[in-house]
Amino acid sequence: MTTKLMTMVAAASLCASVFAADCKCGRAECKCGDKCECTDSQCKCGGCMPEKAEGGEGWAWAMGEGVTFDEKPIVSTELSLSFDSKYLSYGFVDNKDPILTPEASMTFFDWVTFGISAIFDVTTYGRRAGYTNRQFEYTEFHPTVTIGHSFSPEDFEWLPTTIDIAIGYDYEYHPNSKNKGGYDDYGFWDKSIAEDTQFWTVELGLPDLWFEPVFLYERDVMRDDGTYLNLEVGHTFNVIGDEEDAALTLRPSVAQGFGNSQRVKAYAVKADDEPLAHAGLMDTMFKVEAEWSICDGVALSGYVGYSDFLFDRKIRHAARRYEALGKWDESWNFVAGMAVKFSF
């Protein structure tokens, strides 16, 4: 059996097992219909929901959609595991070795999302970087809360196109179990380098436009008061399937970041090791992303990207000095990653 065929069989088995588990009714008189709905309105067991009752009120559940009531979203859950070849922050290398990032989130009423994520080192990079060995241990933990929604011309006739709006809060926690801190610009241990911090974010997107612009505003409100802006443009091509039901998509994009003096100062130093308090254009990222929808609620994605500081010479030179211990002394980086996601 070829590798390609084995992959297809494994994917089919995964989807079959997911749906088989969802369509089991716990009582003999409960039978599942073609759309995983109980034929008896009194049955609410084993993932099956009763069919929509007369009068317009009814519960439903489906992979990729979650729980709905009268076709209105109530709650949905998403689990994912990501692998990245490097860990970049605003284009600066925070870990030149691979990382793993598990994430979980729940969205209520298509408005409020509560999430958690953690970053795990895969190698002993922490020992070389100065924050001690954290191999297969988490280095950051992020609880998040986001209020966001998508507004279309169907909601408001005066809107020219669909607008995605999200306001988020992110607490960045660093574990206390190891030495908490890092080396400062002069080679001395500084606990404040790895202090916890908090972020407020605002994200605006226009997904129905051909170049799909996404604007991000991020404010660090605890550690360094840095402000970061990012604008990304790209386009999603449906390689397999149509716009409503694409099985494979490909999205090339380019993004440009900007940091105020406090944001740049937190990462960059001058040749004399003094902090670079200089606002300017930061990282430029060229990226190609692909996503394969294996079945409803199960997706496999991957990306390759190139990052550099193209427009500001001072920040570019500072990026080469960022890792003073000599682990990486270039401003550019090639990165790649993949992720598996379950939505239900």
C-alpha positions as CSV (number, residue, x, y, z in Angstrom):
1,M,0.0,0.0,0.0
2,T,1.5,3.4,-1.0
3,T,2.0,6.2,1.5
4,K,-0.6,8.3,-0.3
5,L,-3.2,5.6,-0.2
6,M,-2.4,4.9,3.5
7,T,-2.9,8.6,4.2
8,M,-6.3,8.6,2.4
9,V,-7.4,5.5,4.3
10,A,-6.4,6.9,7.6
11,A,-8.2,10.2,6.9
12,A,-11.3,8.3,5.9
13,S,-11.1,6.1,9.0
14,L,-10.7,9.2,11.2
15,C,-13.8,10.9,9.7
16,A,-15.8,7.7,9.9
17,S,-15.0,7.2,13.5
18,V,-15.8,10.8,14.4
19,F,-19.2,10.6,12.8
20,A,-20.0,7.1,14.0
21,A,-19.3,8.3,17.6
22,D,-21.6,11.3,17.1
23,C,-24.5,9.2,15.7
24,K,-24.9,6.7,18.4
25,C,-28.2,6.9,20.2
26,G,-28.3,5.5,23.7
27,R,-31.8,4.0,23.6
28,A,-33.1,1.3,21.2
29,E,-36.1,3.5,20.2
30,C,-33.7,6.4,19.2
31,K,-32.6,6.2,15.6
32,C,-30.3,8.6,13.8
33,G,-31.3,10.1,10.5
34,D,-29.0,10.9,7.6
35,K,-28.0,14.2,9.2
36,C,-27.2,12.8,12.6
37,E,-30.6,13.9,14.0
38,C,-32.7,11.7,16.2
39,T,-35.9,10.6,14.5
40,D,-37.7,10.8,17.9
41,S,-38.0,14.3,19.3
42,Q,-37.6,13.0,22.8
43,C,-34.1,11.6,22.2
44,K,-31.1,13.8,23.3
45,C,-28.4,11.1,23.7
46,G,-25.0,10.2,22.4
47,G,-24.5,13.3,20.3
48,C,-27.9,13.1,18.5
49,M,-30.2,16.1,18.7
50,P,-34.0,16.0,18.1
51,E,-35.2,17.1,14.8
52,K,-36.6,20.6,14.6
53,A,-40.1,20.6,16.1
54,E,-43.1,22.3,14.7
55,G,-43.3,25.9,15.8
56,G,-39.7,26.7,14.8
57,E,-37.7,25.8,17.9
58,G,-35.2,23.0,17.7
59,W,-31.7,22.0,18.7
60,A,-29.1,20.7,16.3
61,W,-25.4,19.7,16.5
62,A,-22.9,19.1,13.7
63,M,-19.2,18.7,13.3
64,G,-17.7,22.0,12.3
65,E,-20.7,23.9,13.5
66,G,-21.3,23.0,17.1
67,V,-24.7,23.4,18.8
68,T,-27.4,25.5,17.3
69,F,-30.9,26.4,18.3
70,D,-33.4,27.2,15.6
71,E,-30.4,27.4,13.3
72,K,-28.8,30.1,15.5
73,P,-25.3,29.3,16.9
74,I,-25.2,28.6,20.6
75,V,-21.8,27.1,21.4
76,S,-18.9,25.7,19.4
77,T,-15.5,24.2,20.4
78,E,-12.2,24.1,18.6
79,L,-9.1,22.1,19.5
80,S,-5.8,22.4,17.6
81,L,-2.2,21.4,17.8
82,S,0.4,23.4,15.9
83,F,4.1,22.8,15.0
84,D,6.3,25.7,14.0
85,S,10.0,25.4,12.9
86,K,10.8,28.7,14.8
87,Y,9.2,31.0,17.3
88,L,9.1,34.6,16.0
89,S,7.9,37.7,17.8
90,Y,7.5,40.7,15.6
91,G,10.2,39.1,13.3
92,F,12.7,38.6,16.2
93,V,13.7,35.0,16.9
94,D,12.5,34.0,20.4
95,N,13.4,30.4,19.7
96,K,15.3,29.2,16.7
97,D,14.3,25.6,17.4
98,P,10.8,24.1,16.8
99,I,7.9,24.7,19.2
100,L,4.5,23.0,19.8
101,T,1.4,25.0,20.6
102,P,-1.8,23.2,21.7
103,E,-4.9,25.4,21.8
104,A,-8.5,25.1,22.9
105,S,-11.4,27.6,22.6
106,M,-15.2,27.8,23.0
107,T,-17.3,30.4,21.3
108,F,-20.7,31.3,22.6
109,F,-23.5,32.8,20.4
110,D,-21.0,33.6,17.7
111,W,-19.8,36.6,19.7
112,V,-17.7,35.7,22.8
113,T,-14.7,33.3,22.7
114,F,-12.7,32.0,25.7
115,G,-9.4,30.3,24.8
116,I,-6.3,28.9,26.2
117,S,-3.0,28.1,24.6
118,A,0.5,27.1,25.6
119,I,4.0,27.2,23.9
120,F,6.2,24.1,24.5
121,D,9.9,23.9,23.7
122,V,10.8,20.8,21.7
123,T,14.5,21.0,22.3
124,T,16.9,22.2,25.1
125,Y,17.0,25.7,23.6
126,G,16.1,27.3,26.9
127,R,19.5,26.2,28.4
128,R,21.4,27.9,25.6
129,A,19.1,31.0,25.6
130,G,19.5,31.5,29.4
131,Y,16.0,30.7,30.7
132,T,16.9,27.1,31.6
133,N,16.0,23.9,29.9
134,R,12.2,23.7,29.2
135,Q,12.2,20.8,26.7
136,F,8.7,19.4,26.4
137,E,7.6,21.9,29.1
138,Y,5.6,25.0,28.5
139,T,7.4,28.3,28.4
140,E,4.3,30.5,28.0
141,F,0.6,30.0,28.9
142,H,-2.1,32.3,27.3
143,P,-5.7,32.6,28.6
144,T,-7.6,34.8,26.2
145,V,-11.1,36.4,25.9
146,T,-12.3,37.8,22.6
147,I,-15.5,39.6,21.6
148,G,-16.0,39.5,17.9
149,H,-18.5,39.2,15.2
150,S,-18.9,39.3,11.4
151,F,-21.3,41.9,10.0
152,S,-22.5,41.7,6.4
153,P,-24.7,43.8,4.1
154,E,-27.5,41.3,5.0
155,D,-27.3,42.5,8.6
156,F,-27.0,46.2,7.7
157,E,-27.9,47.4,4.2
158,W,-25.6,50.4,4.5
159,L,-22.5,48.2,4.7
160,P,-20.7,47.9,1.4
161,T,-19.0,44.6,2.3
162,T,-18.6,42.1,5.1
163,I,-16.6,43.4,8.1
164,D,-15.0,41.1,10.7
165,I,-14.4,42.9,14.1
166,A,-12.7,41.4,17.1
167,I,-11.5,42.9,20.4
168,G,-9.3,40.6,22.5
169,Y,-7.5,40.3,25.8
170,D,-4.5,38.1,26.3
171,Y,-2.6,37.3,29.5
172,E,0.9,36.0,28.9
173,Y,2.0,33.9,31.8
174,H,5.6,32.6,32.3
175,P,6.1,29.6,34.7
176,N,7.7,30.1,38.1
177,S,9.0,26.5,38.3
178,K,12.3,27.5,36.7
179,N,14.5,30.6,36.8
180,K,12.2,33.3,35.6
181,G,14.0,35.9,33.6
182,G,16.8,36.2,31.1
183,Y,20.0,38.0,30.3
184,D,19.8,41.7,29.7
185,D,21.7,43.7,27.1
186,Y,24.8,43.7,29.3
187,G,24.9,40.0,30.1
188,F,23.4,40.2,33.6
189,W,20.4,38.2,34.7
190,D,17.2,40.2,34.8
191,K,13.9,38.7,36.1
192,S,11.8,41.4,34.4
193,I,12.7,40.1,31.0
194,A,10.3,37.2,31.4
195,E,7.7,38.9,33.5
196,D,4.1,38.2,32.8
197,T,2.3,40.7,30.7
198,Q,-1.1,41.5,29.2
199,F,-2.2,42.5,25.7
200,W,-5.3,44.3,24.3
201,T,-5.9,43.7,20.6
202,V,-8.3,45.0,18.0
203,E,-8.6,43.2,14.6
204,L,-10.5,44.3,11.6
205,G,-10.9,42.2,8.4
206,L,-12.7,42.6,5.0
207,P,-12.9,38.9,4.0
208,D,-15.1,39.4,0.9
209,L,-12.7,41.7,-0.8
210,W,-10.4,40.0,-3.3
211,F,-7.2,41.0,-1.4
212,E,-8.7,40.1,2.0
213,P,-7.1,42.8,4.1
214,V,-6.7,42.2,7.9
215,F,-5.5,45.0,10.2
216,L,-4.2,44.3,13.8
217,Y,-3.7,46.7,16.7
218,E,-1.9,45.3,19.7
219,R,-1.0,47.0,22.9
220,D,1.2,45.7,25.7
221,V,-0.3,47.2,28.9
222,M,1.9,45.6,31.6
223,R,5.5,45.0,30.7
224,D,6.8,47.5,28.2
225,D,3.7,49.5,27.0
226,G,4.6,48.7,23.4
227,T,2.2,49.2,20.5
228,Y,2.3,47.1,17.4
229,L,0.4,47.5,14.2
230,N,0.2,44.9,11.3
231,L,-1.5,45.0,7.9
232,E,-1.9,41.8,5.9
233,V,-3.2,41.3,2.4
234,G,-3.7,38.1,0.5
235,H,-6.1,36.0,-1.5
236,T,-7.7,32.5,-0.9
237,F,-7.7,30.2,-4.0
238,N,-10.0,27.2,-4.0
239,V,-7.9,24.5,-5.4
240,I,-10.4,21.7,-4.9
241,G,-14.1,22.5,-4.4
242,D,-16.1,25.7,-4.7
243,E,-16.3,28.8,-2.4
244,E,-19.1,27.3,-0.3
245,D,-17.5,23.8,0.1
246,A,-13.8,24.0,-0.6
247,A,-11.8,20.9,0.2
248,L,-8.4,22.4,-0.4
249,T,-7.4,26.1,-0.3
250,L,-4.2,28.0,-1.0
251,R,-3.6,31.5,0.3
252,P,-0.5,33.6,-0.5
253,S,-0.2,36.7,1.6
254,V,2.2,39.5,2.6
255,A,2.1,41.4,6.0
256,Q,3.9,44.4,7.3
257,G,4.4,45.3,10.9
258,F,5.0,48.7,12.6
259,G,6.2,49.3,16.2
260,N,6.3,52.4,18.3
261,S,9.5,53.2,20.2
262,Q,8.5,51.2,23.3
263,R,7.7,48.1,21.2
264,V,11.1,48.3,19.3
265,K,13.0,49.2,22.5
266,A,11.8,46.0,24.2
267,Y,13.6,43.9,21.6
268,A,16.2,45.9,19.8
269,V,19.6,47.3,20.9
270,K,22.1,49.5,19.2
271,A,25.8,48.6,18.5
272,D,26.8,50.0,21.9
273,D,24.2,47.7,23.5
274,E,21.9,50.7,24.4
275,P,18.2,50.0,23.8
276,L,17.0,51.2,20.5
277,A,14.1,53.6,21.3
278,H,13.1,54.1,17.7
279,A,9.7,53.7,16.0
280,G,9.6,52.3,12.6
281,L,8.5,49.6,10.1
282,M,9.3,46.2,11.6
283,D,8.9,42.7,10.2
284,T,7.7,41.9,6.6
285,M,6.3,38.4,6.2
286,F,5.7,36.6,2.9
287,K,3.7,33.5,3.5
288,V,1.8,30.7,1.6
289,E,-0.8,28.7,3.6
290,A,-2.7,25.6,2.5
291,E,-5.7,24.0,4.3
292,W,-7.2,20.6,3.6
293,S,-10.7,20.0,4.9
294,I,-10.5,16.3,5.5
295,C,-14.2,16.2,6.5
296,D,-16.6,18.4,8.4
297,G,-14.9,19.7,11.5
298,V,-11.4,18.2,10.8
299,A,-8.8,20.2,8.9
300,L,-5.0,19.9,8.3
301,S,-3.1,23.0,7.4
302,G,0.5,24.1,6.7
303,Y,2.5,27.1,5.8
304,V,5.9,28.3,4.6
305,G,7.1,31.9,5.1
306,Y,10.0,34.3,4.8
307,S,10.4,37.1,7.3
308,D,12.8,40.1,7.3
309,F,13.2,43.7,8.2
310,L,13.2,45.3,4.8
311,F,12.5,49.0,5.3
312,D,14.2,50.2,8.5
313,R,18.0,49.8,8.6
314,K,18.3,50.5,12.3
315,I,15.8,47.8,13.3
316,R,17.3,45.4,10.7
317,H,20.8,45.7,12.3
318,A,19.3,45.4,15.8
319,A,17.5,42.2,14.7
320,R,21.0,40.7,13.9
321,R,22.1,41.6,17.4
322,Y,18.9,40.3,19.1
323,E,20.3,37.0,20.2
324,A,23.5,38.1,21.8
325,L,24.6,34.6,22.6
326,G,25.2,33.8,18.9
327,K,22.3,31.4,18.2
328,W,21.2,33.4,15.2
329,D,22.8,36.6,13.8
330,E,20.7,37.3,10.7
331,S,17.7,39.6,10.3
332,W,15.9,37.2,7.9
333,N,14.2,33.9,8.7
334,F,12.6,31.1,6.8
335,V,9.8,29.5,8.8
336,A,7.3,26.6,8.3
337,G,4.6,24.9,10.2
338,M,1.6,22.7,10.2
339,A,-1.5,22.2,12.4
340,V,-4.4,19.9,12.8
341,K,-7.7,21.3,13.9
342,F,-11.0,19.8,15.2
343,S,-14.2,21.9,15.3
344,F,-17.4,20.6,16.9
